[in-house]
Amino acid sequence: MRDSRKNFHTELNDLEKEMLKMGSLVGESISKSIEALVNSELQLANQIIKEDDIIDNYELEIEEKCTRLIALQQPVAIDLRKIIVISKLVTDLERVGDNASNIAHRVKEIGNKSLIKEMQDLPKMKDKVVEQLKNSLKAFVDMDIEKAKEVAAKDKEVNQLDKQIKAELLEIMEKDCTTIEQVTSLMFISRFLERIGDHATNICERTVYMKTGKWTEL
């Protein structure tokens, strides 16, 4: 029985490590997608789109391991919640990967055209959501509720940047209707980054649930 329990916790730790690897890969995809935008690197955009399949496979493999661990070990209480949360959490990570891929698609639409505004706000927004995602995963690993709440509160800054960027883009379009196509793409990119912040908040909420057994919106 003791060996079985030891093996269970080893497998649970391995599951957590796989989830963090997935999180790291997703974070890299976000950063590379904005790098592709700023530098008009269409080849990098294509790479991000292709790598989304790797992220998708991570989700499927981790979900399968979660199901198997529950079936074979029949965990209870916080161990069971942790496995359930990991299986939900990787869905958030997969969707973050989708958003990075969506940004890459928009970069391809813009192509090699000159950008209609200096790229300062979108990279700043990218930095915030990447940090938010990283810290939300750390709060999960540490089972730190206060950290989770702190990270979730940062989402307001991301939402504000999204509103600011869209307002500036609309002003540009009103002055020059020929910019409508690129304005639309940049607005979508801002929206995709804002959605990534929402998924990081989801992870924080799942962390609180894992620790307390109660669902709380942050």
Secondary structure, DSSP 8 states (H G I E B T S, - for coil): -HHHHHHHHHHHHHHHHHHHHHHHHHHHHHHHHHHHHHHT-HHHHHHHHHHHHHHHHHHHHHHHHHHHHHHHH---HHHHHHHHHHHHHHHHHHHHHHHHHHHHHHHHHHTTS--SS-SSHHHHHHHHHHHHHHHHHHHHHHT-HHHHHHHHHTHHHHHHHHHHHHHHHHHHHHH-GGGHHHHHHHHHHHHHHHHHHHHHHHHHHHHHHHHHSS----
